[in-house]
Amino acid sequence: MSNEQVKEIIERMGPAIGADSGLGGTLKFDFGEPGSVFIDGKSTPNTVADGEGKSADCTITVSLETFDKMIKGELDGTSAFMQGKLRVAGDMGLAMRLGPILQKARG
């Protein structure tokens, strides 16, 4: 079960994803112990849910602190990756399509 901060991310990401995120795949943010967020960019409409026990085309392992900085626009995803603060497993192309979605989530 996800903690409150992860539940808040799920709620915030839903409107940012919208009915068609353009991802065309499934993506999981794995925050470790606090939980995970699963984005289904294949379903119609696209959905955002708790990622516990789900596998995805692309899994991004990142701390909640780093993710928060990315959402706020304080840290670019590419920079986080290059600094080793973010790991990507699976379809790197999906991770590259996240930029506009994170911008919408800033709201």
FENRAHU-V591737 format. One record per residue. N is the residue number from 1. RES is the residue in three letters. SS is DSSP state (alpha for helix, beta for strand, coil for the rest). PHI is phi in whole degrees, 0 to 359 (999 if undefined). D_CENTER is the distance of its C-alpha to the mean C-alpha in whole Angstrom. Layout:
n=N res=RES ss=SS phi=PHI d_center=D_CENTER
n=N res=RES ss=SS phi=PHI d_center=D_CENTER
//
This chain:
n=1 res=MET ss=coil phi=999 d_center=17
n=2 res=SER ss=coil phi=281 d_center=14
n=3 res=ASN ss=coil phi=280 d_center=16
n=4 res=GLU ss=alpha phi=298 d_center=16
n=5 res=GLN ss=alpha phi=295 d_center=13
n=6 res=VAL ss=alpha phi=291 d_center=11
n=7 res=LYS ss=alpha phi=299 d_center=13
n=8 res=GLU ss=alpha phi=295 d_center=13
n=9 res=ILE ss=alpha phi=298 d_center=9
n=10 res=ILE ss=alpha phi=302 d_center=9
n=11 res=GLU ss=alpha phi=295 d_center=12
n=12 res=ARG ss=alpha phi=286 d_center=11
n=13 res=MET ss=alpha phi=285 d_center=8
n=14 res=GLY ss=alpha phi=308 d_center=11
n=15 res=PRO ss=alpha phi=297 d_center=13
n=16 res=ALA ss=alpha phi=292 d_center=11
n=17 res=ILE ss=alpha phi=287 d_center=10
n=18 res=GLY ss=coil phi=69 d_center=14
n=19 res=ALA ss=coil phi=287 d_center=16
n=20 res=ASP ss=coil phi=218 d_center=15
n=21 res=SER ss=coil phi=287 d_center=12
n=22 res=GLY ss=coil phi=84 d_center=14
n=23 res=LEU ss=coil phi=293 d_center=11
n=24 res=GLY ss=coil phi=70 d_center=14
n=25 res=GLY ss=coil phi=196 d_center=12
n=26 res=THR ss=beta phi=255 d_center=10
n=27 res=LEU ss=beta phi=222 d_center=7
n=28 res=LYS ss=beta phi=232 d_center=6
n=29 res=PHE ss=beta phi=265 d_center=4
n=30 res=ASP ss=beta phi=256 d_center=8
n=31 res=PHE ss=coil phi=262 d_center=10
n=32 res=GLY ss=alpha phi=79 d_center=13
n=33 res=GLU ss=alpha phi=306 d_center=16
n=34 res=PRO ss=alpha phi=297 d_center=14
n=35 res=GLY ss=coil phi=134 d_center=12
n=36 res=SER ss=beta phi=209 d_center=9
n=37 res=VAL ss=beta phi=237 d_center=6
n=38 res=PHE ss=beta phi=247 d_center=7
n=39 res=ILE ss=beta phi=251 d_center=7
n=40 res=ASP ss=beta phi=259 d_center=10
n=41 res=GLY ss=coil phi=272 d_center=11
n=42 res=LYS ss=coil phi=261 d_center=15
n=43 res=SER ss=coil phi=286 d_center=16
n=44 res=THR ss=coil phi=237 d_center=18
n=45 res=PRO ss=coil phi=287 d_center=17
n=46 res=ASN ss=coil phi=297 d_center=13
n=47 res=THR ss=beta phi=228 d_center=12
n=48 res=VAL ss=beta phi=232 d_center=9
n=49 res=ALA ss=beta phi=211 d_center=11
n=50 res=ASP ss=beta phi=297 d_center=11
n=51 res=GLY ss=coil phi=264 d_center=10
n=52 res=GLU ss=coil phi=303 d_center=13
n=53 res=GLY ss=coil phi=78 d_center=16
n=54 res=LYS ss=coil phi=255 d_center=14
n=55 res=SER ss=coil phi=255 d_center=13
n=56 res=ALA ss=coil phi=226 d_center=11
n=57 res=ASP ss=coil phi=296 d_center=12
n=58 res=CYS ss=beta phi=219 d_center=10
n=59 res=THR ss=beta phi=242 d_center=9
n=60 res=ILE ss=beta phi=252 d_center=7
n=61 res=THR ss=beta phi=261 d_center=9
n=62 res=VAL ss=beta phi=205 d_center=9
n=63 res=SER ss=coil phi=282 d_center=11
n=64 res=LEU ss=alpha phi=299 d_center=11
n=65 res=GLU ss=alpha phi=297 d_center=13
n=66 res=THR ss=alpha phi=294 d_center=12
n=67 res=PHE ss=alpha phi=299 d_center=8
n=68 res=ASP ss=alpha phi=299 d_center=11
n=69 res=LYS ss=alpha phi=296 d_center=13
n=70 res=MET ss=alpha phi=292 d_center=10
n=71 res=ILE ss=alpha phi=296 d_center=10
n=72 res=LYS ss=coil phi=284 d_center=14
n=73 res=GLY ss=coil phi=83 d_center=14
n=74 res=GLU ss=coil phi=278 d_center=16
n=75 res=LEU ss=coil phi=218 d_center=14
n=76 res=ASP ss=coil phi=281 d_center=13
n=77 res=GLY ss=alpha phi=302 d_center=11
n=78 res=THR ss=alpha phi=295 d_center=14
n=79 res=SER ss=alpha phi=297 d_center=16
n=80 res=ALA ss=alpha phi=299 d_center=14
n=81 res=PHE ss=alpha phi=296 d_center=14
n=82 res=MET ss=alpha phi=294 d_center=17
n=83 res=GLN ss=coil phi=275 d_center=18
n=84 res=GLY ss=coil phi=78 d_center=17
n=85 res=LYS ss=coil phi=272 d_center=14
n=86 res=LEU ss=beta phi=215 d_center=11
n=87 res=ARG ss=beta phi=240 d_center=12
n=88 res=VAL ss=beta phi=240 d_center=11
n=89 res=ALA ss=beta phi=237 d_center=13
n=90 res=GLY ss=beta phi=102 d_center=14
n=91 res=ASP ss=coil phi=287 d_center=13
n=92 res=MET ss=alpha phi=297 d_center=13
n=93 res=GLY ss=alpha phi=300 d_center=14
n=94 res=LEU ss=alpha phi=297 d_center=10
n=95 res=ALA ss=alpha phi=299 d_center=9
n=96 res=MET ss=alpha phi=291 d_center=11
n=97 res=ARG ss=coil phi=273 d_center=11
n=98 res=LEU ss=coil phi=282 d_center=8
n=99 res=GLY ss=alpha phi=314 d_center=10
n=100 res=PRO ss=alpha phi=299 d_center=12
n=101 res=ILE ss=alpha phi=293 d_center=9
n=102 res=LEU ss=alpha phi=295 d_center=8
n=103 res=GLN ss=alpha phi=297 d_center=12
n=104 res=LYS ss=alpha phi=296 d_center=12
n=105 res=ALA ss=alpha phi=293 d_center=10
n=106 res=ARG ss=alpha phi=296 d_center=13
n=107 res=GLY ss=coil phi=50 d_center=16
//
